[in-house]
């Protein structure tokens, strides 16, 4: 099945922030998998773009955060049969009656898929089960802003996993993926979908007022890095960069709490790059300011890549815990993310640093238009 390509003028970004629609006139929306308070500033910006747009579209809004989605809705089934979903609903009424009532009382579910839908552990099964349950309850469901990798990569998963994903996804009212590799998952399953982009660029454009920060070589971590990987990267950077007049800065921080691994990565890097500094921005505008002001960013975080692409900051990327960063790199024509553990990593990193990827104005325009595809409430 062919996916839909939709193009919305970027002027709609500015127009949307000026609209004065009666709040709540379209009914009650339930925003599921809200990442604003759950991780770093990129996840905050992405979810806040969705939150603000739902409100400006004329809905009142209730929200379920990502931690609740992943861990607070009971134990999800491994089968998408009708009986399995009935039992999941019965369990949900006991373990989290508030969320069950919120689904029951909603007129629209806006589900921020983000990177949750990969592999077959508890979190993706829970979110998929909520999608299926909501449709069984007659709700209108939009699954937006997400990657979908049942196997963790672009290749198919086992037949039972593919079947579970397909059964839970096929009846949704609207599906918007943020990359073309995820679109192939839906094509494989024969499910109608649209291709958009991550929502973070909209929050940067609509709401952020970036603060000018010192010029830097900005380093970011990754959720799946071990201390050994961070140490290996630090050694390579120390050898490649040598003494530099531009400060080397590690970017950490988050809205309510930063990723736990940030402090570990920073302390590990400091052992081999003694002069590395720590930036722990206390606002989204400060976070964007560091990225916009950087001479170069080197990172394994997906949303660092998205923010740098939106701001045309030169960047060298490394893989995420799924194929999501590789997929967006392919969409933008950027080099494939460089694995810091590969055999020729140091030579390859030196080459990437000498010629980092940087988006053109036309690519930034395309990114913003893609992000807008998520919103058709």
N, C-alpha and C positions, 0 to 999 in steps of 0.2 A: 504493500500500500504506500502511495506517495504521501510524504508529509506536506503540510501547507507552509508556504513562505508568505509572511505578512509584513507589510512595511507601513509604519505609522510615522508621520512627520515628527522630527525632533522638536519642532516648535510646540508640539503638544505637551512636552515636558514643562515648558514655561507656562503654557496656558493652564495646565492642570493645577498648578499652585495658585492661580488667580481665581479659580472658580469658587463660587459660594453656593454650593448645593445645600438644600435643607438636610441636616444631619439625620440619618436614620430613616429617610423617607422610603428607601427601598427594602427595609427590613433589617433583620439581624444576621450578621455574618460571624462565623466562627473561624478564627485564624489559627490553624493547627501548625505545630512544629516551629513556633516562634523562637528564633535563635538570638534575639537581641541581647539577652542577659547571660547567654550560655557559654560564650567563648570570646574570641578576640573582636576587635573593632570592625573588621570586615563583615563578620556575621551580624553584628549590630546594624550596620548600614543597610545590608541586604534586607533584613526583616523589617526595618523601619520604613524602607521604601514601600514595601507591601502594605504595612499597617496604615501609613498615611494615605496611600492611594485608595485602599478600601473605604476609609472614612470619607475622603473627598468624592468617592463614587456614590455616596448617599446611603451608606450602611452604618448602623451602630455595630459595635464590634466587641466580641469576647475573644480571649486569647488563651491558648494552651502552649506552654513553653516546651522547648525541645527536650529538656530533662524529663518532664512528665511523659511526653510521647515515648521516649526510649525506655523509661524505667517505671512509670507510675500508672500503667494501664493494665496491669496483670500480665499473665503469660499468654502469648499469642498462639494460635493454632499453626500446624504445619500443613493443613489441608484447607482449601478454600470452599469446601462443600457447604451447602446450606445449613446442615446440622452443626458443623464446626463453627460457623459464624453465629448461629443462635446461641451456642454455648459460650462463645466469646462475649456476646452481648449480655448474657446473664451474669458472667463473671465481672464484666465492666460495671454493671449496676451495683455490685458489692464492693469492689476494690476502689472505684472512683466514680461514685454516683454523680458528682459535679460535672465531670466531663460527659458522662452519658446524657445528662439533662441538657447540657450545652449543645450536643449534637441533635438531640430530639427537638429542641426549641429553635434551631437555626433555620434560616431561609437559604443560606448559602454557606458551604464550607470552602474556604480558601486554604489550600494545603501547600505549605512551603516545603517542597520535597528536598531542596538543598542536596546534600550528598548522602542522605539517609538510605536511599534505595540502592544498596549494593550488597551483594551476597545474600545469605539466608539466616543471619543471626537474629537475635530478638528484636532489635530496633526496626529493621525493614519489615519484618513480619507483622509487627504491631501496627506500623503506619499503613501497610497494605490492608490489614484487617479492618482498620478504621475506615478506609476508603470503601471497602466492600460493604461494611455494615451500614455506612451512611447511605449508600445507594439502595440497600435493602429497606431502609427507612424512608425512601422516597425523597431524599435530599438532592439538591443541586450541588455538584462537587467540581471544583476547579483545582487540578493538581498543576502547580506552576513552578518555575524557577528551580529546575532539578536536573540532575544526571540520573540515568537509570542503567546500572550495570549488574544484572543478576549474578554474574560470575565474578564480579570485581573488575572485569575488563571488557573489551568489545566482543569477545567470543561468547557463544551461548553457554549457559549453565546446564546442569543436568536436567533431563526432561521434567522431573517432578518440581524442581525450582522454577523452571520456565513456566510450567503450568500454573503454579501458585501465583506468580506475578501476573500472568495473562488474565486469569480468572478475576483477580482483584482490580485490574486496571481497565478492562475492556468496556465497561459501561459508564465510565466517567463522562461528565458533560464537556469538559475541556481539559486538554493536556498540553502543557508547554514545556519543552525541554530546553536546556541552556546550551546544548552543543549538538553537533551533527552526528557524533558517534552514538549518543543516546537515542537519536532519531532512528538509527538503524535497529536498535532493540525493538522499537515499536513497529517498524516496517516488518521485521522478522515475525512479530506476533500478529500482524494484520490489524493494528489498532490505530485509529485516526489520531493525529497529533499535529502540533505546530512547533516550529523551531524558532526560539527566541534567543535570549542571552541572560546572563545573571542580572539581577536587579540592582546590584551595588552601584553601577554607573548612574542610575537615576537619582539615588540619594546624594551622590557626590554633586551632580548637576543642580538638583532642586534645593537642597537644604544645607550643604556644607559651605562654610566660609573658611577655606584653608588658611592656616597661619603660616607665615614665612618662617621656616626653620633653617638652621645652619646647613650649608652644603655638606654632603656626606657620601660615603660608600655605605649603603644601608644593607644590613644582613637580616634575613628572616629565617625562622626555623621551619619545622614541619611536625605535624602531629605524630607521625610514625617514626621519627628519628630516634635512634638509641644514642646514648652518650658517645659510643664509639664512632657512629656516623658523624656526629657533630665535631668530634675531635679530628677525624680524618679531613673533614671540610676545612676546619681551622688551620691545620697544617698546610693544606694546599693553598689557602688564601694567604697565609703568612709568607710562603715561598713566592707566590705570584705577585702580590702587592708590594712586599718589602716596605721600607720606610716611605711614608706618603704624607704629603702636606694636608690631604683631605682626611678628616676624621673617619674612622671606621666605627659604625654605630649599629648595635643590635636593637631591632625594633620589637618591643614586647607590648603588653598592655591590653586592656579590655574594659567594657562598660562597667560591669559589676565585679568581674574577676577575670584575670588574664589566664591563658592556657597554662596548666601546671608545668608543662614541659619547657616553657620559655625560660624560667630561672635556671633550669638544669642546662639548657643549651648555652645560655649566656656564660655561666660559670665555667662550662667546659671549653668554650671558645677562648675565654680569657686566659686560660692556661697556656695557650700557644699564640694568642694575639694580645699581649699584656695591655696595650693601649686602647683596646676596644672599649667603647662607651655604651651605656645602656640608655635607651629612650623608652620611657614608660608613659605615653601620652594619656592624659586624663580626660580628653574629649575627642570626639570623632574628627573635628576640625584640625586638632593638633596631629592626629594620626595621618590624615590626608596631607597635612603640611609637610610632615617628614618625608612622605613618599614623593610629593610634588617637587620638593627642594633637593632631592637626592641626585647626585651625578650618575649614580648607578645603584641598582638594587639587585641583590642576589638572594634568592629565597626558594623554599620548598612549599610555601603556603599558596593555596589556590587564590584566595582573595587578595593577597599581595599582588599576584599576577594581574588579576582583573583591575585592581585600582591603578597599577602602573600603566596598564594598557589604556585606561580611561584618561589618564593624565599625561600620556606620552613620555613617561619616565623610562630611560634605558634600563633594560632588565635582562637578567640571566635566570632562567627557571630550572627547578629540579622537580622530580615527580612527586605527586601526592600519594595518598594511600590507595587511590583507585586511579582509573584512567582519565579522570576529569581534567587534570591540567594538560595532559597530552592532547585531549580532544579539543580544548579551547585553543591550544597552540596551533593545531592543525587548521582550525577555523580562521585564525588570524594570519596564517602563513609564517608563524614564528618557528624557530628550530624546535625540535622535540626536546622536552625537558631532559637535562643531563643528570644521569644517576651518579651521585658522588662516590659510589663504591665500584664503578666500572674500572676496567683495567687501565684505560688510558685517560682516566678522569682528569688528572692534573693538566696534561697537555690540552685536552679538550676545553677545560675550564679557562685556561689561559687564552685560548682562541676566542671563546665566547666573551670574555671580559674585554678583549681588544675590539670586538665588533658586536656589542650588545644589540638585542632586538629593541626596536622603538616603533610605536604605531604612528601612522600618518594621520592627518586630519580626516581623510576619507574613512579610514578604519575606525576612528573615534566616532564619527557620525553613524557608521554601521552598527557599532556596539550599542549606542544609545537607542537606535531604532529597534534593534533586537530586544533590548530590555523592555521596551514598551509593549512588545507582543504579549507579555504575560498578563496584561490588564485589559480584560473585556468582561466586566462584571455587569 
